Every structure is written in structure tokens, then in C-alpha cells.
Amino acid sequence: MKNLIIAFLLFISMPVSAQIKSADLTASGLTCSMCSKAIYKALSNVPFIGTVTADIEKSSYAITFKPGSKVVLDDVKKAVTDAGFTVAALKVTAAFEKTEVYNDAHIDLGGSTFHFINVPKQTISGDKTFTVVDKNFLPVAGHKKYGKFTTMKCYETGYMGACCPHNIAAKTRIYHVTL
């Protein structure tokens, strides 16, 4: 019995270590190599971004995040918009430890909450890439398309609300994603 109690206490004290590792960002509104350079510089100045590699032909940026850093996807988007451009797509890769996801699941990952949209029930582990489907992270038509897969009001606001079955305070930022 004593061993079971010790094992249980060790189990509940272990943090779930899920880390956002990298992202692939596609920007829109670029017309020349100077545009690409402006976004590259803006992204390079975000404190939790480790490296940025630009692909001028595809208007895309491979981003790696500093290990152990809290990644705020809104700050990535803000860097692009402050440079005068918009985010057309953001695909994020994170390391998961045996996590169950399904449509409308709310998962805490690296200090942020992610609401999974249009995802069949499954258990994921290892490195997985998901697409952010929030407003201003993809074109309007794409955002509307994914809105059909949930009735939760947080999808429109981007903030936790009464609709969210999670123990996080209302008005906490929530990112909507799909696999």
C-alpha cells in the first residue's frame, strides 16, 4: 500500500512535458525580396524564436523556437503584421506525450490552450504538426470552413468562454487548430 501511495504521488507531480518546437509560416502581401527581408528581421526579433529560414519563392519561413521558451503564436503573427504583411498559414510542430485529441478537445501545450477542430478521436504522441485556423492566421474562407465543425463561441472570439469545458478562466486566449 505504501508503495502505491508513493507511486501515485510521483505520478501526479510529474508535469506533462509538451513543447512547441517549430513552425512553418506562409505570409501574404509580399512583392519583392525586400518584403521577405522585412518579415525575416521582424521574426528574428521575437524573443522566443531561435532561428528563421526564409524561402523567398514560396513566401514562407521555417521557424524554430528556443527550447523551454513559452511560445505565443499571437506574437509571431504580430511580428508579421507589424512588418506590413499578413499570415496566410501557420503550421506548428510540437512534441506530444500520449495525448488524446478529438473534435472540441481543449489541450494545454507549452502554457497555451489549443482547441482542436475537425479532428477524429485519436491518441497522438511524438512530433505532430497542426494548423492554426484562427482569424488572421489563414484566409477568411479557411476560417469560415473550420467554423462549421464546432458550435463553440470561443471559435469566433479566440478567448475561453462559458462554452469551453475546461478549468481555465474566461477571456484566456485559446488557439484553434486542426491536424
N, C-alpha and C positions, 0 to 999 in steps of 0.2 A: 504494500500500500504506500509506504514511504517513497519507494522508487517511482511509483506512478505519479505521486504529487510533485516530486522533483522534475520528472519528465514533462508534466503538464506546465509547470512554471517556466521551464526553459522554452517550451514551445510558444507560449503566449508572449514571452518577452522578446522573441526574435522578430525583428522588423521585416516586412516584406520588402525585399530589395528589388525594385523595378527602376530602371534608369532609362531616360530618354538619351539615345546615343547620337543620332544624326537625323538630318532632314534633307530632302530634295525640294527646292523651291523653284517654281517657274513664275517669272514676272511678266507682266504685260505693259505695253506702252513704250517699249524700247525701240529706238530708231537707229542707233549707232553704237559704236564701241565705247563712246564716252558715257552713254547711258548705262551700259553694263558696268563700267568702272565706278560710276556713282553708287550703284547698288552694292557692288563689291566693297567699297570703302565703308558704306553705311552698315553693312552686315558685320564687317570686321571690327567695328567699334562697339558692338553689343558685348557686354562683359562676359557672358556665359558661353559665347561662341569661341571655339578653339581654332578652327580653320574654315576657310571658304575657298572653294574652287569654282571658277566661273566657266560656263560653256556659252560663249557668245552666240554661236549659231542657233542654239536651242533656247536662249534667254533663260537658262537655268543655272542654279547654284547648288553645289553639293556642300552641305554644312555639317561639320562635326561639332559636338558640344563638349565643353570641358567636363571631364569625369567628376561626379559629385556635385555639380552645379545644379541649381534649380533653374529649369528651362521655362521661360514664359513666352509662349508662342505669340502672344499679342505684341511683345517687344520685337520679335522678328518681323512681324507684319508692319509694325510702326516704323522700323528702320527703312523698309522698302517704300512705304507711303511718304515718309519724310524726305526721301530722295526724289519724290515726284512720280512714283510708279505704283502699280497695283500688283497684288498677289493673284496669280491665275490658278495656282495649285500649290499645295504644301503636303508632302508625304513625309511622315515621321517614322523613324525606326527606333524601337525600344526593346529592351531586354525584359521579358516576362518570365515569372516563375509560376508555372502551372496555374493559370488564371482562367476562370470560367467567364466567357462573354456570350452575350445574346442580345437580341433587339431590346433597346431601352435599358441595358445594363449600365450602371454608373461605377466606374473603376477609378481608384486613386492611383496615380502613376507619377512618381517623382515630385510629389507635392501639388499636383494639379488633378482636377477631376475630369474624366473623359466619359462621355455618354455615347455608347455605341448604337449606331443606326443601321438598319437593314443588314443585320448580322445573324446568321443561324447559330443556334446554341452549340457551343464548342469549347473545348479547353485548349488554350494556347500556352506555349512555353518557348523559351529561346527568343531569338531576334525576330520580331514581326514588324511589318510596315503597315501603317494605317494612313488614310487620307483624311485631312481635316475638311469638314463640309460646312463649317460656319460661314455666316455672312462675311464678305470681304476676304475670304480665303479661297474662293473659287467664283466663277461667274454666277450671276443671279439665277440663270436657268438651272445650273447644277444644284444650287442651294434649294430651289423650289422642288426639284426632283426628289431629293432626300427627305424633304419635309413631309412627303406622302407616307413615309414609313414610321412616323411617330405622331402621337396626338399630344405630346407633352409641350406645354407652352415655353419651356426653357429653350426649345429649339429656336424659337423666334427671338428671344431676348438675349440668349447667351449667358444667362445667370440662373443659378439654382432658384427654384420656387417651390410652391406647395405641391406641384406636380411630381417633384423628384422624390423617389423612395430612398432617400439617403440621409444620413445624420449629419449633414453639413448645413451651416446657416444659409438662409435665403440671401440672395444677392451675392453669393460666391460665384466667381467666374467658372463656367463649365464649357469645355470644348466638345463639339460633336464630331464624331469620327466614324469611319467605316473601314472594314478590312478589304 
